[in-house]
Amino acid sequence: MIRAFVVDDEPLAVKRLVRLLEETGRVEIAGSSTDPVDALASLSNHTVDVLFLDIQMPGMNGFEMVSMLDPQPLVVFTTAFDQYALQAFEVNSIDYLLKPVEERQLARALDKAERLRRSAEPAPEWKTLLAQLSGALKSAPAEFPERIASRVGDRIHILELATVAYFFAHDKLTYAATESKNYVVDHTIAELEEKLDPRSFCRIHRSSLLNLAWAKEVDAWFGGRYLVRLKDAKGTELQVARERASELKNRLGITSR
């Protein structure tokens, strides 16, 4: 059995990958974490064969984290962005999985890990490569996810963000609203505001975040507030907080008269 540890700042992504690994019957899960600092502490006390590691995480990216490990396990990076799936990932036993992870991708990575575990070759020296990749990641323009995960019972549903008209908070839960239904997501509105592309999403109220591509009309309302009407079949209307109105109009290219 391959002993594996999973690190990803998204709890749903961790749960899904752990489930997929367990279902292969080839992997023993040695642990998991949503915090790279906590993961470093755990890995310093436990030996694993393979580390499944997210690249973009707050505070410490995946390249930085793995460069601090000694000894370094085999690493499979996970990412939602295919621009990171470069030849650099395929040198010196580094592999990658694009999110959402597919079973075929996962089998390929596990096959590679097993070959490398059996190999008599000395462990690769990654530090220079990882330093270069980490520097490139920090200097590159900010990248934003195109998908978001939602747990539906025992299933993880992957939503394309382009299909989400808006996010809203209700009864201590956050929902992604699409044409067909609302999906619970494991983030607060404030977290989504930080996480998602600000060119596409705008906070219009303390409890709602609008996908600007779905805005159809903006109507003045009382008290200096506005209503934004959406392009969905129901013509959904969302209240815009007074302190958010100016930002929304600027983002939509609406000039004041």
Disulfide bonds with the S-S distance in Angstrom:
none
